[in-house]
Amino acid sequence: MGMLALAVCLVTGCGSKLPEEEMVEHGQAFEMQQITDDLQASNFSVQDEKKFVALSRIKDSVKELLGEQYWPEVDLSKEELEDKTGITEDMYVDFLAQKQSLDAHIDTMIIIHAKEAHVGDVETALENYRSEIIRQSSNHPQNLCKAKASRMETIEDYICFVQLGADTTIVADKGEDAVIAYCQEENERALYVIEKEILE
């Protein structure tokens, strides 16, 4: 066999398959490689999607745990969130904010899925919001205890503010420290569920 014939044989294959079959086989192999490459390239986006936790699911889990002791019932709009906390729409991917229907009551839960570049800004805004609630509640002992017991916690890119406690009359006669401790315990229970939902 001459060198030219050998070269042709190596390129096209010297078997029983027709050239058309070879082309189909190579085409399928190419397509499969493209699919594999695309999946590998999209691995980061698939992993990133896991960080997008449905905030409504978190709320439902907290409500399920606390039952009648979860009092926030009114959803804040993005405009109301900004008015109350200074957190603007460009700072977050998504948010959930609930408060009681009457402004005289202060049970609140806020969860902000912050954009990575604005995690610090959201934390600062919620810290300032907490300080303002404490100041405003200075003449309302029951609300003041709840405000002092409120907690803010950052879990990955989620900044959570919980100011819960519901009915504190069951410990009111034991003094301010007892009410604060009771509300802190309710906040810790809520944060436990929130953290579990975000990290799982």
Summary of the structure (lengths in Angstrom):
residues: 200
radius of gyration: 28.9
end to end distance: 65.6
largest distance: 105.5
contacts: 554
relative contact order: 0.12
helix: 62%
strand: 14%
